[in-house]
Amino acid sequence: MPTRKLSRDEIRKRLAAFKQNDTPWQDGRTWAYVYDPGDEALDVIKEAYSFFLSENGLDPTAFPSAMRLENEVVALCCQHLRAGPEVVGNFTSGGTESILLAVKTARDHARAKRPGITRPNMVAPTTAHAAFHKAGHYLSVDLRTVPVDPKSFRADPNLLREAIDDNTILLVGSAVSYAHGVVDPIPALGELALERGLLLHVDGCMGGFLLPYFRRLGSSFPEFDWTVPGVSSISMDLHKYAFAAKGASVILYRDAELRRHQIYTCADWAGYSVVNPTVQSSKSAGPIAGAWAALHFIGDTGYLELARVMRDATRTLSRGIESIPGCRILGRPDMNLIAFACDTASVFHIVDEMKERGWFVQAQLAYGPSPANIHLSVNPKSSPWCEDFLADLAVCVEQAESLPAPDQALHERALRIDPATFSAETFFELIAAAGLAGTGLPGRMAGINELMDALPATMREKLLGEYLNQIYRPTPPE
Ligand SMILES: Cc1ncc(COP(=O)(O)O)c(C=O)c1O
């Protein structure tokens, strides 16, 4: 442990220095990962978060405040999604935790009600978030993914139906999907769930909060909330477009009977009895207080106004992108997420070029009918930047057109590797061949992105897994 203590001021400076190479999201030129309601709301959220930093959500009898905050936040979320009086839910640390819990609940519900099933599966469109793969992996529930409509990128209920078998316990739909920002036909999935006696989870992590505002502004898309018969659980993140601090999501169930399967209790040890509704046990009440503060400070009219700003910016961007020769939007986004491909240049070069001009945009690899593309999550603060963004994008597309084509020889070599024999050596050989030295973050990512894009999912996963295993290493402080 440090033998020389740091003063408060030194700590502040050192921490600020850590951020030096981070994406500078504060100026509104970052189009992923950060959801920014503006400085005043952010300040209020921070204050509320700090105010509850040390309170422990583990034990509602010791900290009834944490439970009260959670119950109030959940009540607001239920109302927002037009729930009846039976709907219950919990606050979780994020979309992934909400989804893990929905899958665990479905699995344990099936264990109780359909004991004949020894190897349960869930059926989801290929656009369902990776968190379902993770949940399946953690919880031993097989995931069967089925292709989406190649033009709209929405789930196809007929294909989902074909994938159902006697071991299916859960159907999944998104509102909206991350990759293309579209709402799946949830009413049709609800009918299917009712017909086959299955649970249906709606992943509203990305869109659950904002879509009702888009609806009020006149947008139309399939219904996805508690008014749809057959829906049995909904996840909705507050740390995305409700603008709460990270660590804020809710998982809602049609009734307490179903939610019972989520709760974990253990009195079979020497210490305090454990009763956890969610994955975490000890947990700061800070995120709950931060979310409560966001909902109350921004409020209904504030959210509607922010939605209007983002809706208008999305329209401006969509029109602008479609008018750049070679660029086209994938599907027809229902909310404020845009995915666009480019037929005349590598999107990975475009991402690098944009970065050099101070824009952070996210590359999405090709998958099924979805070509490699660029993802934009529109923020209220992005709005004043739309014209500048489009002007730079047009220049970057032109520039990218003259940059080198992917290294086919390298891709062919990588494609010959058997994922079963993949090792740290293979990793270093490949990244060296892609022109990267060591595991530091390369300034330009096109080479590595092109390589990833050429590989099947299993090899992509191997490469990324090895990369993470290399970069997370104990680093002594300076
Ligand atoms: C549709 C959808 N579901 C789930 C998640 C996972 O959320 P988190 O990153 O909070 O775990 C995301 C994240 O972007 C998402 O877009």
The ligand as an SDF file (V2000), in Angstrom:
LIG
                    3D

 16 16  0  0  0  0  0  0  0  0999 V2000
  -30.7800   -3.6240  -26.2920 C   0  0  0  0  0  0  0  0  0  0  0  0
  -29.7440   -3.7510  -25.2060 C   0  0  0  0  0  0  0  0  0  0  0  0
  -29.8760   -4.7060  -24.2750 N   0  0  0  0  0  0  0  0  0  0  0  0
  -28.9770   -4.8640  -23.2890 C   0  0  0  0  0  0  0  0  0  0  0  0
  -27.8750   -4.0570  -23.1910 C   0  0  0  0  0  0  0  0  0  0  0  0
  -26.8580   -4.3060  -22.1070 C   0  0  0  0  0  0  0  0  0  0  0  0
  -26.8370   -3.2260  -21.2300 O   0  0  0  0  0  0  0  0  0  0  0  0
  -25.6180   -2.9490  -20.2420 P   0  0  0  0  0  0  0  0  0  0  0  0
  -24.4610   -2.5170  -21.0850 O   0  0  0  0  0  0  0  0  0  0  0  0
  -26.1660   -1.8610  -19.3610 O   0  0  0  0  0  0  0  0  0  0  0  0
  -25.3360   -4.1680  -19.4720 O   0  0  0  0  0  0  0  0  0  0  0  0
  -27.7010   -3.0470  -24.1490 C   0  0  0  0  0  0  0  0  0  0  0  0
  -26.5270   -2.1760  -24.1040 C   0  0  0  0  0  0  0  0  0  0  0  0
  -26.2960   -1.3470  -24.9460 O   0  0  0  0  0  0  0  0  0  0  0  0
  -28.6590   -2.8820  -25.1750 C   0  0  0  0  0  0  0  0  0  0  0  0
  -28.5370   -1.9530  -26.1280 O   0  0  0  0  0  0  0  0  0  0  0  0
  1  2  1  0
  2  3  1  0
  2 15  2  0
  3  4  2  0
  4  5  1  0
  5  6  1  0
  5 12  2  0
  6  7  1  0
  7  8  1  0
  8  9  2  0
  8 10  1  0
  8 11  1  0
 12 13  1  0
 12 15  1  0
 13 14  2  0
 15 16  1  0
M  END
$$$$
